[in-house]
């Protein structure tokens, strides 16, 4: 039961698996897991980079605990290019995948889209977009490259954070469509080559950060 007059009890949050991290002060830095009740309750952010079923545990200074029902955690896959030269975006062997937040990597079983987490084009790899695809949260490393073929559309969705970070090269020979709210970062020493008569749809000053 909620004790609505309690604004002093400090509660420590943990998980049954130990994989859940908490952000008690709302600064987007996870690892602080204690918070003081406000009128018997509080809200706290949590993140878990491991696909699992676990429980959330609240413990006060007197070692009284409360445990949630099972929580099923699904982790969006992260993708990176294969590190052996790249290949076509739509080819599975072009990619490696991580389902634990980037700790371990293995051969992909699918290709990345905007439904996934981050995508990284590694140094020395060129990934060619030869079929239409919608993406976001893509980073091109300093000696990496994305090549967009002629008559092909690459759509940049508005996802979390910056949707295309260019540290290397993007060669646009097709149609690049930037959805409303999507952001592109063209960093120092990066190259964007617009080798087509088709304009970049949706691109304005608000899109480039």
Backbone as a ProteinNet text record, in pm:
[ID]
protein_1_A
[PRIMARY]
XXXXXXXXXXXXXXXXXXXXXXXXXXXXXXXXXXXXXXXXXXXXXXXXXXXXXXXXXXXXXXXXXXXXXXXXXXXXXXXXXXXXXXXXXXXXXXXXXXXXXXXXXXXXXXXXXXXXXXXXXXXXXXXXXXXXXXXXXXXXXXXXXXXXXXXXXXXXXXXXXXXXXXXXXXXXXXXXXXXXXXXXXXXXXXXXXXXXXXXXXXXXXXXXX
[TERTIARY]
83.7	0	87.5	40.3	112.7	85.9	192.7	179.6	194.5	83.1	83.2	149.3	178.2	243.6	394.6	447.9	590.9	669	749.5	837.5	981.2	1017.1	1151.7	1224	1150.2	1213.2	1295.6	1419.2	1508.1	1496	1475.9	1455	1567.5	1619.6	1722.6	1659.6	1683	1625.6	1730.7	1692.7	1778.9	1691.2	1754.7	1679.2	1722.5	1636.5	1669.1	1790.3	1808.1	1921.1	2047.6	2031	2145.4	2181.5	2104.8	2137.9	2069.4	1965	1891.5	1966.4	1984.1	2045.3	1940	1958.5	1858	1917.7	1830.1	1868.4	1774.9	1818.6	1729.1	1709.3	1809.6	1798	1759.6	1734.1	1682.5	1781.7	1913.5	2014	2061.3	1990.3	2020.5	2151.5	2207.8	2324.4	2277.7	2291	2238.6	2346.2	2304.5	2397.8	2368.1	2277.6	2234.7	2095.9	2088.2	1968.4	1895.7	1923.9	1851	1770	1650.2	1563.7	1473.3	1440	1355.3	1209.6	1123.2	980.1	928.7	830.9	757	609.4	552.5	414.6	391.9	489.2	473.6	509	559.2	589	698.1	748.2	837.9	840.9	898.1	919.3	1068.9	1116.4	1258.4	1273.9	1373.2	1400.7	1492.9	1473.8	1555.1	1591.2	1706	1748.8	1809.9	1786.3	1842.5	1883.8	2012.1	2062.4	2069.5	2007.7	2006.9	1864.2	1841.3	1709.4	1689.8	1589.2	1572.8	1437.6	1406.6	1292.7	1348.7	1310.3	1367.2	1260.2	1299.3	1210.4	1277.6	1195.7	1244.4	1219.9	1323.4	1317.9	1342.3	1254.5	1269.6	1298.1	1404.3	1445.9	1465.9	1406.6	1427	1539.5	1566	1678.3	1661.1	1537.6	1510	1506.5	1554.1	1561.1	1424.7	1321.6	1191.5	1196.1	1142.8	1152	1015.6	1008.6	894.1	947.4	889	938.1	824.8	856.5	756.9	728.2	624.9	604.6	714	723.6	824.6	810.3	924.3	930.8	1009.4	948.5	1015	1083.6	1214.7	1294.7	1331.6	1290.7	1329.7	1427.2	1539.7	1645.1	1650.2	1641.6	1654.7	1797.2	1812.8	1947.9	2025	2154.5	2248.2	2318.1	2346.2	2416.3	2544.7	2642.5	2761	2803.5	2874	2920	3023.7	3053.8	3128.3	3277.3	3333.1	3474.7	3566.1	3507	3586.9	3561.2	3518.2	3496.3	3354.3	3260.5	3121.6	3048	2961.5	2881	2747.9	2653.3	2519.9	2444.6	2372.9	2296.1	2200.1	2136.5	2031.5	2085.1	2216.6	2277.5	2314.2	2266.3	2285.3	2432.3	2515.5	2657.3	2734.1	2670.9	2733.2	2739.5	2660.6	2636.3	2676.3	2710.6	2718.3	2610.6	2565.8	2457	2492.8	2443.2	2456	2318.3	2284.7	2157.1	2176.3	2296.6	2321.7	2377.9	2334.7	2375.2	2512.8	2571.5	2701.5	2818.4	2791.2	2899.3	2958.5	2872.6	2919.7	2853.6	2925.7	2878.8	2887.7	2794.1	2795.4	2738.7	2735.5	2682.2	2533.8	2494.3	2354.4	2265.4	2137.7	2037.6	1933.3	1953	1865	1947.8	1887.1	1955.7	1889.2	1962.5	1908.2	1810.6	1711.6	1616.7	1595.8	1504.9	1475.9	1406.1	1362.2	1300.1	1402.8	1531.7	1638.4	1705.1	1806	1883.2	1987.9	2105.1	2205.2	2266.5	2318.3	2387.8	2520.8	2629.9	2762.3	2830.1	2880.6	2961.6	3107.4	3173.9	3308.1	3412.8	3525.1	3637.2	3675.7	3696.1	3738.1	3625.4	3502	3386.5	3307.5	3260.8	3166.9	3039.1	2929.7	2799.8	2718.9	2672.4	2601.5	2451.3	2376	2230.4	2179.7	2137.5	2092.7	1943.9	1876.6	1732.3	1678	1556.6	1502.4	1503.5	1540.1	1540.6	1522.7	1459.4	1442.7	1527.7	1609.5	1706	1706.3	1769.6	1800.9	1914.4	1966.7	2074.9	2194.4	2231.4	2341.4	2465.9	2579.8	2708.1	2802.4	2862.2	2963.6	3099.4	3183.2	3314.2	3406.5	3522.1	3607.7	3649.1	3677.6	3712.2	3606.2	3485.3	3371.5	3296.3	3209.3	3134.1	2998.6	2898.4	2770.3	2758.9	2728.4	2704.7	2559.1	2485.9	2345.9	2339.6	2296.6	2296.1	2190	2210.5	2115.9	1978.7	1873.2	1733.2	1689.4	1765.1	1730.9	1705.8	1605.9	1571.8	1617.9	1694.6	1731.8	1656.6	1570	1489	1546.3	1565.9	1619.4	1503.3	1473.4	1362.3	1405.4	1308.7	1333.8	1330.2	1447.4	1456.7	1517.3	1577.3	1643.6	1773.6	1798.8	1925.8	1942.5	2069.2	2101.9	2086.9	2022.1	1981.5	2086	2175	2286.8	2407.1	2508.8	2632.5	2739.6	2791	2888.7	3026.1	3112.3	3253	3339.2	3282.6	3351.6	3288.4	3235	3184.5	3045.1	2959.5	2831.4	2828.2	2812.9	2803.8	2659.8	2591.5	2450.3	2436.4	2401.5	2375.7	2227.8	2147.9	2007.1	1920	1825.4	1733.3	1745.1	1789.6	1797.1	1680.1	1593	1475.3	1493.2	1481.5	1497.4	1359.2	1308.1	1176.2	1176	1058	1043.5	1101.5	1187.4	1248.2	1376.8	1409.2	1534.3	1653	1767.3	1883.8	2007.3	2090.4	2216.4	2330.3	2438.4	2559.1	2671.6	2722.3	2836.4	2957.5	3036.7	3144.9	3272.3	3371.1	3496.6	3560	3609.4	3677.2	3583.8	3453.2	3357.2	3328.2	3274.8	3246.2	3105.8	3028.6	2898.2	2904.3	2893.6	2902.5	2763.1	2711.5	2577.7	2593.4	2601.6	2629.6	2502.1	2403.1	2273.9	2201.6	2107.9	2026.5	1905.2	1882.9	1769.7	1805.9	1719.5	1747.4	1729.2	1785.7	1766.7	1633.4	1536.2	1400.5	1393.5	1334.4	1313.6	1429.6	1542.6	1662.2	1651.6	1670.7	1679.8	1780.9	1797.8	1900.4	1870.7	1742.5	1706.2	1749.2	1770.5	1805.7	1952.7	2037.5	2181.1	2225.8	2288.6	2327.6	2478.5
-119.8	0	125.2	228.7	355.1	435.6	480.3	568.3	710.5	779.4	907.1	1020.3	999.3	1105.6	1088.5	981.5	950.4	1021.6	1118.6	1187.5	1187.8	1084.2	1080.2	946.8	840.7	709.6	700.2	655.1	634.4	489.9	472.2	339.3	308.8	188.2	141.9	45.4	71.4	-10.2	-106	-231.6	-332.6	-420.7	-518.5	-614.3	-755.1	-851.3	-989.7	-1040.1	-990.3	-1034.1	-954.5	-833	-743.8	-663.8	-680.8	-612.5	-477.5	-452.6	-327.2	-215.2	-102.6	16.2	125.3	211.2	312.2	452.3	548.8	690.5	766.9	784.6	840.8	991.5	1063	1209	1262.2	1173	1215.9	1286.1	1258.1	1325.9	1239.4	1128.2	1036	959.6	968.5	887.8	777.4	654.1	542.1	483.9	446.3	394.2	444.4	543.5	592.2	533.3	449.8	367.7	391.5	503.1	534.6	661.7	662.9	779.8	788.6	912.4	936.6	947.3	883.4	889.7	1033.4	1064	1189.3	1154.1	1181.6	1141.4	993.8	913.5	769.2	703.7	780.2	720	798.8	746.5	820.9	753.2	824.4	771.1	765.8	656.7	641.7	576.9	621.6	563.2	443.4	344.9	223.9	181.4	114.3	61.9	-76.2	-164.1	-299.2	-335.2	-357.9	-389.6	-539.3	-617.9	-762.7	-811.5	-885.8	-945.9	-1056.5	-1040.5	-1133.9	-1114.8	-1204	-1187.7	-1170.2	-1060.8	-1030.7	-967.5	-930.5	-860	-732.1	-636.3	-510.7	-513.7	-480	-492.2	-355.9	-317.2	-193.8	-229.7	-169.2	-200.3	-71.1	-59.8	61.2	39.1	141.8	137	31.4	-14.3	-117.7	-257	-266.1	-392.6	-449.8	-366.9	-409.3	-402.1	-504.1	-511.2	-531.7	-490.1	-520.2	-562.6	-667	-721.6	-722.8	-676.8	-672.5	-811.7	-820.2	-939.2	-945.2	-1056.2	-1068.8	-959.1	-904.2	-802.8	-861.6	-861.9	-913.6	-797.8	-810.7	-705.2	-749.9	-669.9	-693.7	-583.9	-622.4	-527.4	-513.6	-387.8	-365.3	-398	-465.4	-500.2	-379.5	-377.6	-282.1	-351.6	-274.5	-329.8	-252.9	-323.1	-258.6	-337.2	-270.6	-339.2	-444.5	-532.5	-654	-635.5	-517.4	-493	-559.4	-617.2	-683.6	-621.9	-495.3	-425.6	-380.6	-433.2	-392.8	-477.5	-413	-483.9	-415	-478.1	-419.6	-411	-300.2	-283.1	-400.2	-446.7	-547.9	-690.6	-707.3	-840.3	-869.1	-979.5	-1010.4	-1019.1	-1074.1	-1092.2	-961.1	-850.4	-718.3	-676.9	-743.3	-691.1	-787.2	-726.1	-793.9	-734.7	-812	-767.3	-790.8	-703	-719.5	-707.5	-802.3	-797.8	-776.8	-734.1	-704.4	-564.3	-472.6	-333	-301.1	-390.5	-364.1	-430.6	-517.4	-586.8	-698.3	-779.2	-888.7	-877.4	-925.4	-914.1	-1049.8	-1073.8	-1196.5	-1171.9	-1274.9	-1263.5	-1227.4	-1134.8	-1090.8	-1196.6	-1191.2	-1277.6	-1194.6	-1061.8	-969.8	-846.9	-751.1	-626.8	-510	-405.3	-298.5	-205.7	-159.5	-58.3	39.2	133.2	230.3	166.8	41.5	-28.1	-77.9	-70.1	-121.5	-8.8	-45.6	52.7	114.3	141.8	213.7	126.5	196.4	132.2	204	129.2	189.2	131	219.7	178.7	192.2	78.8	77.4	131.8	172.5	219.1	113.9	158.4	69.2	-1.5	12.4	-53.5	44.8	-1.2	72.9	-7.8	51.8	-14.1	54.7	-25.3	26.7	5.3	112.6	104.5	88	-34.3	-67.1	-97.7	-90.2	-110.6	-14.2	34.2	132.7	81.8	169.6	134.1	261.4	246.4	357	329	426.4	406.4	526.7	509.4	621.8	578.2	671.2	645.5	577.3	628.7	572.2	658.2	595.6	665.1	607.3	695.2	655.1	693.7	594.7	621.2	692.2	736.6	829.4	778.1	649.2	593.7	496.2	509.3	432.7	510.5	441.9	509.3	442.3	525.8	480.5	531.7	442.5	480.2	450.9	555.1	541.1	536.5	421.8	402.1	485.5	504.5	577.9	511.4	595.3	550.2	475	486.3	420.6	528.1	505.5	601.8	551.5	633.4	610.8	713.4	666.6	756.1	762.3	883.5	905.4	939.3	847.7	866	950.4	1003.6	1080.9	985.3	937.9	846.7	915.6	838.4	894.5	962.3	1080.1	1148.5	1191	1198.7	1237.6	1115	1132.7	1018.4	976.1	1067.5	1031.8	1115.2	1049.8	1116	1077.4	1176.4	1149.7	1194.6	1097.5	1125.2	1087.3	1005.6	959.4	1017.3	928.9	972.1	917.6	1002	960	1005.7	909.5	937.5	915.7	1024.8	1018.8	1028.7	914.6	911.7	884.5	874	842.6	949.8	908.9	1001.5	984.7	1088.7	1090.6	1172.6	1106.9	1173	1186.7	1310.2	1337.8	1366.5	1275.4	1294.5	1411.6	1464.2	1576.9	1544.6	1632.2	1615.1	1536.9	1468.9	1391.8	1487.6	1446.8	1534.7	1466.9	1547.2	1500.3	1580.9	1513.3	1580	1552.4	1657.4	1646.8	1699	1607.9	1645	1684.4	1732.9	1778.5	1667.7	1704.4	1613.4	1511.5	1523.7	1435.9	1486.4	1396.6	1431.1	1385.3	1477.3	1443	1479	1378.3	1399.3	1382.1	1489	1486.4	1475	1351.9	1324.9	1283.5	1372.6	1344.7	1475.7	1474.3	1594.6	1598.6	1493.3	1488.2	1559.5	1649.3	1722	1629.8	1671.3	1598	1641	1553.1	1586.6	1605	1717.4	1743.7	1805.4	1827.9	1882	2033.4	2086.1	2229.5	2254.1	2377.7	2409.7	2344.9	2322.2	2259	2112.7	2051.9	1911.5	1886.8	1988.7	1973.2	2032.3	1949.1	1993.5	1996.8
0	0	0	-67.6	-72.2	53.9	120.3	236.6	185.8	167.9	96.2	173.4	302.7	380.3	384.8	324.6	335.8	225.1	265.6	171.2	221.9	296.4	352.9	332.1	304.9	293	165.5	179.9	65.7	20.1	-108.8	-165.9	-264.3	-256.6	-349.6	-448.6	-577.7	-683.5	-740.5	-754.8	-816.6	-905.5	-967.7	-1047.8	-1012.8	-1041.1	-1010.4	-1086.3	-1208.1	-1290.1	-1264	-1211.7	-1193.2	-1316.8	-1425.4	-1550.2	-1567.5	-1491.4	-1506.4	-1435.9	-1505.4	-1446.9	-1433.9	-1334.5	-1302.7	-1310.6	-1335.2	-1341.3	-1248.2	-1123.1	-1022.4	-1035.8	-1090.5	-1096.1	-1233.7	-1327.5	-1456.9	-1546.4	-1528.3	-1610.3	-1727.3	-1752	-1861.4	-1841.6	-1719.8	-1684.2	-1590.1	-1635.2	-1557.8	-1466.7	-1347	-1248.7	-1108.5	-1095.4	-963.8	-936.3	-833.8	-815.4	-683.6	-614.7	-491.9	-511.5	-452.6	-465.7	-343.7	-307.3	-190.6	-232.2	-155.6	-184.1	-177.3	-259.4	-252.5	-240.8	-122.6	-94.1	-126.4	-84.7	-92	-222.9	-318.6	-447.8	-518.4	-628.1	-715.9	-852.6	-947.9	-1082.7	-1108.5	-1167.2	-1195.9	-1333.3	-1408.8	-1540.4	-1525.4	-1613.2	-1608.8	-1750.5	-1763	-1892.1	-1870.8	-1966.9	-1962.6	-2104.6	-2125.6	-2258.6	-2286.6	-2200.3	-2216	-2236.7	-2342.3	-2364.1	-2260.3	-2174.4	-2063.4	-1998.8	-1906.2	-1816.6	-1675.7	-1611	-1479.9	-1391.5	-1270.3	-1177.9	-1131.9	-1088.3	-1031.7	-881.4	-803.3	-657.6	-593.2	-502.2	-425	-279.8	-222.8	-85.2	-8.5	111.9	191.9	292.9	375.4	469.1	577	599.1	698	635.8	510.9	437.2	401.2	408.8	357.1	204.5	141.7	-3.8	-68.2	-192	-277.5	-413.2	-468.5	-594.6	-696.5	-816.3	-922.4	-976	-1057.1	-1138.9	-1244.9	-1315.9	-1420.9	-1524.8	-1563.5	-1667.7	-1784.7	-1901.9	-2021.4	-2093.2	-2111.7	-2174.8	-2315.7	-2413	-2552.6	-2593.5	-2649.8	-2686.1	-2837.7	-2886	-3029.6	-3073.1	-3184.6	-3229.7	-3281.3	-3250.1	-3310.1	-3427.4	-3530.7	-3646.7	-3673.7	-3729.2	-3782.4	-3906.7	-3995.9	-4116.3	-4079.9	-4174	-4142.2	-4114.8	-4147.8	-4122.7	-4223.2	-4328.2	-4432.6	-4569.7	-4569.5	-4696.2	-4719	-4639.7	-4655	-4756.5	-4838.7	-4937.3	-4953.9	-5022	-5038.9	-4905.9	-4885.9	-4762.4	-4741.9	-4848.7	-4838.8	-4831	-4821.4	-4810.9	-4666.1	-4612.7	-4471	-4433.3	-4522.4	-4489.9	-4480.7	-4519.9	-4504.3	-4358.1	-4272.8	-4138.2	-4027	-3913.5	-3784.9	-3695.4	-3596	-3510	-3363.6	-3277.1	-3132.2	-3069.6	-2985	-2914.2	-2764.6	-2725.9	-2584.5	-2565.7	-2653.3	-2638.6	-2691.8	-2770.9	-2830.9	-2761.3	-2664.4	-2593.6	-2678.8	-2735.6	-2821.5	-2958.5	-3060.9	-3199.3	-3266.5	-3358.9	-3436.6	-3574.2	-3654.9	-3790.2	-3785.3	-3870.4	-3873.5	-3936.9	-3903.2	-3966.2	-4040.1	-4041	-4111.7	-4146.6	-4212.2	-4246.7	-4174.8	-4144.3	-4059.5	-4131.5	-4052.9	-4096.3	-3980.4	-3999.9	-3893.8	-3774.6	-3786.3	-3673.4	-3573.5	-3608.4	-3522.4	-3444.3	-3367	-3292.2	-3386.1	-3339.1	-3416.6	-3526.4	-3629.5	-3741	-3760	-3771.3	-3789	-3912.7	-3999.1	-4112.5	-4069.5	-4053.3	-3996.2	-4093.5	-4037	-4118.1	-4222	-4345.3	-4452.2	-4524.2	-4474.9	-4537.1	-4622.4	-4737.8	-4821.5	-4831.7	-4790.6	-4797.2	-4906.9	-5003.2	-5119.5	-5104.7	-5119.4	-5113.8	-5256.5	-5288.1	-5423.5	-5429.3	-5314.1	-5305.8	-5200	-5215.4	-5120.6	-4977.7	-4885.2	-4743.3	-4661.2	-4544.3	-4449.6	-4327.1	-4286.5	-4178.7	-4085.6	-3970.3	-3881.4	-3789.5	-3710.7	-3615.4	-3683.7	-3801.6	-3879	-3860.6	-3832.2	-3823.3	-3927.8	-4006.9	-4104.3	-4047.4	-4017.9	-3959.3	-4059.1	-4009.8	-4085	-4222.2	-4234.7	-4365.7	-4415.4	-4362.1	-4411.6	-4517.3	-4589.6	-4696.2	-4717.4	-4743	-4795.6	-4937.8	-5031.1	-5169.8	-5203.2	-5242.2	-5281.5	-5433.6	-5486.6	-5630.6	-5701.2	-5829.8	-5913	-5911.1	-5910.2	-5915.3	-5790.8	-5682.1	-5555.7	-5450.4	-5363.5	-5258.5	-5122.4	-5054.1	-4914.4	-4832	-4741.3	-4659	-4519.5	-4472	-4337.8	-4245.4	-4152.5	-4059.6	-3940.6	-3869.6	-3748.3	-3630.3	-3589.2	-3475.3	-3355.1	-3265.7	-3148.2	-3188.2	-3133.1	-3156.6	-3301.1	-3344.4	-3480.7	-3570.7	-3684.5	-3765.9	-3868	-3905.9	-3993.2	-3951.4	-3896.2	-3856	-3956.9	-4028.8	-4133.6	-4086.2	-4058.8	-4031.8	-4151.6	-4239.3	-4359.3	-4483.7	-4570.6	-4700.7	-4726.3	-4778.4	-4835.1	-4980.1	-5071.6	-5215	-5257.6	-5289.4	-5326.6	-5477.7	-5539.2	-5682.5	-5712.1	-5605.3	-5620.8	-5559.8	-5473.7	-5408.3	-5257.1	-5190.4	-5044.2	-4992.3	-4916.6	-4860.2	-4710.2	-4661.2	-4518.3	-4460.3	-4378.9	-4319.9	-4222.4	-4196.7	-4105.5	-3969.1	-3918.3	-3787.4	-3787	-3897.3	-3904.1	-3911	-3853.6	-3843.2	-3899.2	-3968.4	-4026	-3964.9	-3925.1	-3877	-3975.9	-4037.7	-4128.6	-4053.1	-3999.1	-3909.1	-3983.7	-3908.3	-3967.8	-4050.2	-4170	-4263.5	-4327.4	-4305.6	-4370.3	-4511.9	-4595.6	-4734.8	-4771.6	-4827.9	-4885.7	-5033.3	-5120.5	-5265.3	-5323.9	-5383	-5442.4	-5593.6	-5642.2	-5783.6	-5855.7	-5854.6	-5916.2	-5938	-6031.1	-6055.7	-5964.7	-5887.6	-5795.5	-5666.4	-5621.9	-5498.2	-5378.2	-5265.3	-5139.8	-5081.6	-5086.2	-5043.1	-4892.5	-4850.8	-4708.8	-4636.5	-4707.7	-4642	-4631.3	-4510.4	-4488.3	-4377.8	-4340.9	-4240.2	-4105.7	-4078	-3951.4	-3948.5	-4067.3	-4073.5	-4044	-4066.2	-4053.4	-3920.7	-3835.7	-3701.9	-3689.6
[MASK]
+++++++++++++++++++++++++++++++++++++++++++++++++++++++++++++++++++++++++++++++++++++++++++++++++++++++++++++++++++++++++++++++++++++++++++++++++++++++++++++++++++++++++++++++++++++++++++++++++++++++++++++++++

